[in-house]
Amino acid sequence: MPGADKTPAVTDRGALNRRKEGHIDVCLDSAVDLASDSFTDVKLVYNALPEISRDNVTTGAEFAGRSIAAPLIISSMTGGAGERFRRINENLARAAEALRLPLGLGSMKVLLRDEAAAPSFLVRDLAPSIPLIANLGLVSFNYRLSWEDVELIIERTQPDVFCLHLNALQESIQEGGDTDFRGLRASLAQFVERSTLPVYVKECGGGISPALVAELAAMGVDYVDISGSDGTSWAAVEARLSQDPSMGELFRDFGLPTRWILERIERSKVGKTRIVASGGIRNGLQAVKALALGADYVAVARPFLEAATESPEAVIRLGQRLIDEMRNAMFLVGAASPEALGPHLVVRPDTIDSD
C-alpha cells in the first residue's frame, strides 16, 4: 500500500469539497435516480393463514457484533468542510442512534486533506451504540493513500467496520477521475489481512458481479454490498457535473441489476461473508424480496439523504416506515424473523399459469 507524498495542494482541498457539494445537489435531483425496480416481477408467496401475530414479528438482526433494529443499513453518503455536510451527517447520526440502525459515513479522503471536514465525520458521540462504517475508495491506494491514513481515520472516527468502495464506473466518467485500478486486488488482500476491523466492500451503483462476490469472499471480506444499477446512477451524476455530459449519459444505465446479481450468487462460494443488497431499494417490500433472494442486509442511501437535508426527525420517520413495511411483508409471508426468509418464499408471475 504505497503512501508517497500525502500532502495535497490547498486548491485540491477546495476542488474536492466543491465536487462533494455538487454531488449532493445532483443526487437530490430525481433525474439521476434510475428507479429501475428489478424486483417488480418477483412476488412473495402470500400466506393467508400465517399463524403468527404481526405485533410479534421481529425485524431485529446483528451487525458487526451489535444488535440492530432491522437488517437495514443507512448507506454511505457524504462528508466535507462546511455547515451543510456537518448538518446532514449529524442528522443521520442522531436518527441512526434512535432507530438502532448501522450508519455508513461518506468517503473520508476529504478528512485527510482538510481538517475543516472533521466535524462532518466525528459523529460517534451522537451515535454511541450503533455500528459506524468508515469509508475510503480502494483506488485511492494507487493515489498516495497509506495505511497510516487508515489508522488515523480509525483513531478519529471510531468505526466498527471499514468500507472500501469500488467505483470504476464513476471515476471513468468524472473529469480527472482516478482510473488506475492496477494491482488493487493485492491491495485489498493486504488490507483484509492487516485490518483489525471487519472489512466491507461496496460498489457505487454499478453492481458487483457474482464471480467477483465469490472472489471477495475468498479473500476474507466480511461484507459485500453488491450495489446494483437500479437506483442512483453515478455516471449520470458525474455527467451533470461535467462540461461534456455525453460520456456520462451514454453510460448512465451501465451496470448489473440488483436482483440479477442476487439470483446468481452461489452461497456455497460465499462462506461466512454477508451479502448486502443495495441499489434502488426504496421500500420495505423490495427489502424483504431482496432478503428472501439471499441478501443478509439491505442498504439505502438517496432517500435518507433527502430526509437528512430536512431534520433527524425526517430520517427517523423514513427509517421507521421502511421497518414497518418490512414487518408487514414478513407477516404476510408468515416469517416471524429475518432468518425465516428464503428463496422458498419467492414466486415469479411467469410460473403461476404453468402451475
Protein Blocks (a to p, Z undefined) as FASTA:
>chain_A
ZZfdfbdcfklmmmmmmmmmmmmmmmmpmklmnopafklmpccdddfblopafklpcfbd
ceehiacfbdcdcddfbdcedjklmmmmmmmmmmmmmnopacddddfklmmmomklmmmm
mmmlmmmmbccdddddfklmmnopafklmmmmmmmnopabdcddddfkmmmmpghiafbf
ghklmmmmmmmmmpmbdcddddehnapafklmmmmmmnopabdcfkpaklccfklmmmmm
pmblmlmmmmmmgccdfklmmmmpcfklnmmaccddeehiabfklmmmmmmnopabdcdf
klmmmmmmmommlmmmmmmmmmmmmmmmmmmnopabfklgcfklgccfklmmmZZ
